[in-house]
Amino acid sequence: MSTRHRKLKEKRKEIIEMTTMADYTRDLEQLTALLRAGVSPFHTILYSSSYLDKLGFTPLSLNSHWELEPGGSYYVNVYDSTLAAFRIGPSITDNTGSSPLHIASAHTDWPCLMLKPAPEIASGAYGKLNVSVYGGPILNTWLDRPLSLAGKVCLRAKDPFNPDARFVCFERPLLTVPNLAIHFNREVNRGIELNPQTDMQPVISVLNESLNRNFFFTDLLAEKLGCSREDILDYQFCLYNCDEPQVLGIQNEMLSAPRLDNLTSVQACLSGIAASRPENGIRMAVLYDNEEIGSSTKQGAASLLAERILEKIYLSLGFSRETLLNALLGGFLLSLDVAHALHPNKMEKYDPVDRICLNEGVALKLSVSQAYATDASCVSTIEQLCLENSIPCRKFSNRSDIRGGSTLGSISSCFMNMRAVDAGVPILAMHSARELMGCRDQAALTRLTEKFLE
């Protein structure tokens, strides 16, 4: 090991050891509150909007005229599952050299099961729900768990172009996907492939005379909403794991919970924009939907959404489009999403050097394929921010013969032509119905985001 690498390793160890329980308890509590509330992308945005309302941010309508002021704090709800919040420096000018644009981003969705348009399936005495697989979940982790439903329902309204949208969470265990007993599949512990259509349909009821075999779920939903069955036009429902977040480990050093991917990053963005007090320029946090299915939607990162919101901001402030372009080309994006922590039972799956464990801080995610935004100058900027502010971090890359995932950084920076870095907390069991992280790491990610948006 070179002298430089040895000194960096010693510095990182010193930073980690400096972190005390008091340093990370607050961030863990805030994350836990979001994990409980964010049971669908819609509910994550409802929680985020309420959080920003309490901080005095002004809500804006996406398709209306904006009258923004230097020194103001604003947010815009985008189609109910995406959100952009921003602060404008009181001394902002059209000189982008002294008015920097910094954006932190995360995503609000997670791999799960989603309800199909015709939901009811009567199977013998059982009532099941017809579901699709969203994203890339580890399907067997969804078996035998208490599950519920949360999402958005649209009701008939006077104006067909503006349906009456309601947000629903059943808030109790309602259904489960039962495993087949080992007696009927003696080879189950050797591995079994689950068919999304035939094996993942959850049981919601044992039917009897009081339930309509054709509309048992629609009737339940109508009762929940206090409307008639005929008023329900359409819906988007996620099945979510009802298990509570739990701290575990000898020293309470780990957090086991659903939806760590990627509500850890959402919370860091919210904390970062809340703490931001820019003198110049604009600081923004964007929470995108649909990352788990490629981001190619009107509310996803693979769209012109962020640039169009920024154009509205700069035009409202009286600046030209050239000023916006200068800000974009001179700006910086910190894309936040979880990283792969070193697995204690599968260490051979990881790079021998560029790897990170739980409670080692922020992972700076690098990939020569640009699946993660990788640029030496940009990574150096974030690494220096961490070192100067005693924020633990490590560089991460996948094994050269294993294809990793991808995330928002390369997608967003491609559309906006911005400098970008991908970073996040390391977790185990990524895309499981229940994931595992280090309790200290949320504080590290939050401190980085706060310093970045400062």
N, C-alpha and C positions, 0 to 999 in steps of 0.2 A: 504494500500500500504506500502511495506517495506521501510525502510530508504534507502537501496541501490537503489531500483527502483525509489524512489522519486528524489534522487540525479541525476540518469541517465536521468530522464525526464527533470529536470531543466537544465542539461548540454546540452541536445539536443535542448531545446527551446532557450538557449543562443546562440548556434551555428547558428540556423536558423535565429535569429534576427540579427546576425553579417553580414549576407549576404546582400550586396547592389546591386543596379541595375548594377553598373559597373562590379561587379563580374560575372554576368551571361549573359550580353548582347552579348559578343563575342561568347560564346558557342551556344547561341540561333541562332545567325546569321549563324554560321557554320552548325548547324542542319538544318535550313531552306533551305540553299543552297543544302544540300544533299537530303532533301525531294523533292525538285523540280527536281533534276537530277535523283534520284533513282527510276525511274518509272517501272523498271523490275530488277530482280537480275543481268542480264547482264549489264544494265546501271549503277547499283550500283557499279559493279566491274570496269567498265570503269572510273567512277568518282574516285574511290579509287586509281586506277592505276595512273591516272593523278595527283592526290594529292601527291602520293608517289614519282612520277617522279620529281615533283617540289622541293621535299625535298632532292633529290639526291640519292634515293634508286635505286639500280641496279636491273633491271628485269632479271629473270631466266626462263629457259624453264623447265617444269616439267620432261621431259624425256631425258634431255641432261646431259653431265658431268658438274659438278660444281667445280669451283676453288675459294673457299671462303677464306677470310682473316680476322684475328682478327681485330676488329674495324670497320668492314664493315656493310653496311645496304642493305638489299636485299628484294625482294618480288617475289612470283611466282603466276601466274594466273593459276587456276586449272579449266579447261574445261569451262572457260568464265563466270562462275557464283559463283565461290569460289575463295578465295585469302588468301595466308599466307604471312605476312610480318614479318621480324625479324632483330634485331640488335645483333651483336656479340661483346661482351666486348673485348677491346684491350688486357686485361690481362687474357683472358680465359685460363684455364688449364684443365687437365683431372682429377683434384681433384674436384669432384662435390660439396664437402662441401663448397668450396670457389667460386664455379662457378654455382650459382643457375639458374634453368630454370623456368621462369614465363611466362605463356600463358594467354592472354585474348581472349575470343571468343564471337562471336555474329552470327546472321543469316541474310541472305540477302533477304529471301523470305517473303511473306505475303499472307494471305488468299485472294483469288480473283477469277475471272473467266478467263479461258484460252481457246484459240481457238482450235477447233477440226481439224483433218486432212482434212475433206471435209467441208469447212467453209460456203459455200453459201446455203441459204434456201430462195427460192422465195415463198412468202405467199401472194397471191392476188397481190395487187399493191406494196407490201413492199418487200424490201430486208433485210433479217435478217442474223445473223451470228450464226453458230452452236458452242456452247460453253460447256465446262465442269466446274464443281466447283472444285477449288484447295484449299485444306485445309478446315478450318471450318469458313467461313465468316458468318456474320449476313446478310442473303440474302436480307431482305427487305430494308437494308440501301443502297443497290446498285440500287434501283429503282429510276427513275426520275432524275438521276444525269447525268451531262455531262461526258462522258467516252471517252477514246482514247485507242490506242493500242501501245505496245512497246515490242520488243523482238529480237530474233535472226532468221535470214533467211539463209539457205544454198543453194547455187547455184551450178549448174553443173561445174566441173573443170576437168583438164587433169588427175589428180590423184583421183580416186574414194575414196581413203582412206583419202584424205584431201580436202573436199569440200570447196568452196569459201564461207566463213562465213561473213555475213553482219549484222550489228546491226541497227535496224530501230526503230525510234520513230516518230509517225505521228504528234506529237506536237500541235495538235488542237483537240477540241471536235469533235468527229466523229460519236458517236452512243449513244444510251440510251436504258434502259429497262423500258418501260412505265407501270405504274400501271393500273389496271382496275378501271374504275370509280365506285364510291360508289353506284351509281344507279343500277349497275349490280351485286353488292354484298353488300347488306345492313348490313351484319354481319362483314364487314371487320375490324371494330374497336374493335371487340371482339377477333381478332386474326385470322390469316389465314396461312395455311401451303403452302409454295411455292415449287412447283415441279421443281427440277433443269433442267429437260429436256424441259418442256413445258412452264414454267413461266419466265425463266431467259434468253431467247434468245433476244439479243439486236437488235433493228432496226438501220440499217446503211443507208438506202436509201428508197426513194419513186421511184420505178423503172419507167423508160420510155424507148423510143426507142433507146436512146444513150447508154444504159447500157445492157451488155450481162447478161441475167437472170441466166445463169449457171456459170459465172465467174466474177461477178461484183467486188468481193473483190480481187481475184487473179489478175485481170487486174489493179486494183488500186495499188496493191503491186508492180507489174511489172513496172508500171509507176513511182512509188516512187524510185525504184532501178535502173531504166534506163536499164532494161533487157527485154527479151521476157518471156512470160508466161511459155513456155516450159523449160526455164532454172531454174525455181524454183523447187527444190527437196523437201524441208521440212522446217518447221519453228517451233518456240516456241514463242507464243505471249501471253502476259498478257493484260487483260483489266485493265486500271487504271483510278482512279478518277481524273478528271482535276481540281477539286477545289483547290484553293490556300491555303497555310497555313495562318491562321489568329490569331493574338493575341487578346484576349478579356478579359473582367472582369473590374470592377471599377478601379482597379489599374494596368490594363494590365498584370495580374498575371497568365493567362492561355493561352495555345497554342492549337488551334484546327487545325488538319491537317490529311490528309491521311498518312498511312504507318509509324506512330510512332512506331508500332510493326513491325520491330524491328530496324528501321534506327536510333533511339536514341542510341542504343547500338553499331551499326556500327560506328557512329560518335565518340563515346567515345573510341572505339578501335583505330580508326585512330588518334585521338588526343593523345591517350596514347602512341602509338608507335612512333609518331612524337616527343614527348617530352622526350622519353626514351634515356638515356645516360649511359648504364651500364658499369661499370669498369670491372666486371667479368661476366661470364655466358652468357646466351642467353635470350633475351626478344622477345616474339612473339605475334602477333595478327592474329587470324584466323577468317575469315568471311565465314561461311558455307552456302550452299544452302540446301533447302529441309527440314528444321526443321518442317515446318507446316504439312508435310505429314509423319513424323516419322524419318527422317534423314537416312534411310536405302538406300542410293545411293552411287555411287562411289565418289561423291563430298560432301556427307553429313557427319555429326558427328559420325554416327554409322558405320564407316568404319575405315580402317587402315591408312587413308590418312595422318593425322597429324604425326603419328609415323613414317611413311615412309619418309615424308619430313624431320623430325628430324634426321632420320638415315642418309639421304644424307648429312645433315649439319655436323653431327659429323664425318662421314667418310671423308668428304672433308677436314675437319680440322685436319685429321690425328689421330683421337681418335678411340678407339675400340668400339665394340658393348656393351661391359660391361660398358664403360663410359656412353653411351647413356642410358642403363638400370638404372644405378645409378642416372642419371639426372632425368629420368622419375619418379622413385620411390621417389626421394627427391624433386621433382618439385611441382608446385602449379598452379592450373587452376582457373581463375576467369571467370565464365560463365555469360554473360550479356544478359538478356532478360527482357522485361517489366513485371511489377507486377500489381496486381489488387488493384487500389485505392478504398478507402471507398466510396460507392455510397450514395449520400445524400437522395435518395428516397427509398433505399433498404438496410438500415443498418442491418436489421435482417439476411442478407445473409452472414455476415462476422463474424469472431471470435470476441468475446467481448473485447479482449485485444490485440491480435497480429494483428493489422491492421494499415494501413498507409493512410494518406490523401495526396492530391496534395500539392506540395511545402514543404513537410516534409523531402525531401532528398532521399537517396538511400534506397530501400527496400532490406533487406537481407532475402532471401526466404528460408523457412525451411519446411520440410515435413517428418514425420516419415515413410512414404511409400517410401522415397527416390525418389519421382518424382522430387524434388529439392534435390541437393546434400547437405546432412545435416550431419555434423560432428562437435562436440563441439569445438575441437581444431582449426579446419579450420575457423569456423565462428568467433571464438575469435580473430584470426589473423586479419581478415578483419575489425572487429569491432574496434580493437585497432588502426589500420591504420586510420580509420575514426575519432576516438576520438583524436588522437595525431595530426591530421592535420585539425581539426575543420571542418570536413565534416559531414553534418547532415545525419543520418541514423536511421532506425527503423527495427526491426525484424517483419517479416510477415509470417503467416501461415493461411491456409484455415480453415473454420469451420470443425469440426470433422465429420459432417454428409454430407458434400458437397465435391465431388471429384473435385479438381482443375486441372489445366493443368500440363504439364511437359515441360522440355526444355533441353538444351544441356549439362548441368553440369554432371548429373548422367550418361548420355550416353557416353560422351567423357572420363570422369574419369574412367569408367568401362573398356574401351578399352585400355587406357594408364596407368591404375593403379596409378593415381595421386591424391593427395589431391585436393579438389575442393570446391568451394562455388558458389551458384547461387545468382545473385543480378541484380537489374535493377531499372529504374524509374517507379513510380506508374502511371497508366493511367486509365481513364474511357473509356467506350465503346470499350473495347478490341475486336478486330476482326470486328469492324464496318468499313464501307467504309471511315469513318472519326472519329478519336479518339481525346481524350482530355488529356493534361498533364499540370503540373505546370511549369511555365517558369523558376523557380529557380532550378528545379531538374536536368536538363541537366548538369549544371555546377557542381553539386555535383557528378554525375556519372563520369564526365570527370576527376575531381580532384582525385577521387578514383582510376580510371584506370591509370592516370599518376603516382600516388604514387606507385601503385602496380608494374608498369613496369619500375620504376625509376632505 
